[in-house]
Amino acid sequence: YTSDFTDDPGSEADVASSASRKLDLIMAFIDRSLGETEGPFFLGHQLSSADIYLNMLTGWDPAIQVRVLAASAASGTTAAPHYPNIAINSAEMLRLPAIARTFQANGS
């Protein structure tokens, strides 16, 4: 939807590039924050709605999922994760049977 943010069709690539950089800043902040907890989740070893919401957002768009979770089981790739703590968060969350069933039922 880059055309929603510019009137100049020639600058859509610039809008996309700027959005990508901003996304990287946000995801890096989240990844660092997860790295400061005593477990894989925002509340350490306790799953919270923030973890579920993060994983919904990272799984929403395949391009974001690959960028964020490159080496996770969810992506099926062998590249190193760009955001390792987010990848760990996702992997640990999907080990919980109820969460795994919900994501599977919704095609994630």
Secondary structure, DSSP 8 states (H G I E B T S, - for coil): -GGGG-S-GGGHHHHHHHHHHHHHHHHHHHHHHHHTSSSSBTBBTB--HHHHHHHHHHHHSHHHHHHHSTTSTTTT--S--SSHHHHHHHHHHHTSHHHHHHHHHTT-
